[in-house]
């Protein structure tokens, strides 16, 4: 890809420090410019540089005016640390995008997407006034807002009515908070809409032309179902693997957050490592490939692929305040660069709770919602747990079911499942209790899942 000056973009950084600095800039810039937290608070809430070098992290937090420079005319945030400089640009409704090194813009036309997100519709969820005033329920919510948990929003909807809602420092009902990998569940629901419309079959070969170029390419056996279950078998290094397996200074799984790559092309180009549906691994390549399938289908139909989520999900659900960022090549980054309000995330949870129906309209097949909530076969025997709260994957969501090795991690019925993002971001769907729970928090929360679980334990005692 060439710039207006003719200079070519040379591709991703391989230095560990560059990865850390780039990720810190992306995180900080979005939390400041999309979520609206003051810059100093945004730095403190997600200081990845401090993970790399504690002393340097303290320096950035205490002397941030010398590190960050905002250009209002260009809408750019420049970060300079240890002599390394990189720039992020704010693109309105697309959020912030890391600019390719040496370039002053991204590689697609952003003009159609610059409008800011509107406020919530006047009519939102009904509120159960009695529950909101219940002392026992309020005491349960207090547990989620312990200072060290750094919870930013908590919303509980039961029977379609809000029974608990509270916001922490720097957040309110309209704040679009960092949601991270909860966006993977949005990708799964977009695919479900395509299934409903008869444009995709989950059990057929994935419509990726690059995998069908030669008969001997084993990737042609990968199905959309395998991608949704993160069981494709593509060779894609993970952050928990030994560094010598990464092939560069950062794992493939993290690269989309660390550099201005074409995330779809990078994922699709990876070779096969395992047969499909034999090994369950948490890898961004599978969700990025689902994103590519949706984008290519929209483009083939003569529609703008960057509006696919708005058209298929957000508009019919009445969602106004979720921002899905793109990479520098104009691909929606479902795997982490998304920011939304608790109430809009709750709408997605309610869609799942109603098994794909909204306001009398069938958006997603009920059988597809069942697919999402069913254990992925490869994860039952070969799953790669991320933590004690992430042990069993379904089709775009994490499950709360027991396995032979692990008890249900959450203090909720076993039929519950959740959208999950780094830093304890959650949308819990609890079918047996007709309930949806949304929790957002700032990334620096200490063991936020443990605090969330203590709240859930108390909530279950209150609700019986």
Secondary structure by P-SEA (a helix, b strand, c coil): cccccccccccccccaaaaaaaaaaaaaaaaaccccccaaaaaaaccccccccaaaaaaaaaaccccccccccccbbbbbcccbbbbbbbccccccccccccccccccccccccccccccccccccccccccccaaaaaaaaaaacccccccbbbbbccccccbbbbcccccccccccccccaaaaaaaaaaaaaaaccccccccccccccccccccccccccaaaaaaccccccccccccccccccccccccccccccccaaaaaaaacccccccccbbbbcaaaaaaaaaaaaaaaaaaccccccccccccccccccccbbbbbcccccccccccbbbcaaaaaaaaaaaaacccccccccccaaaaaaaaccccccccccccccccccccccccccccccccccccccccccccccccccbbbbbbbccccbbbbbbbcccccaaaaaaaaaaaaaaaaac
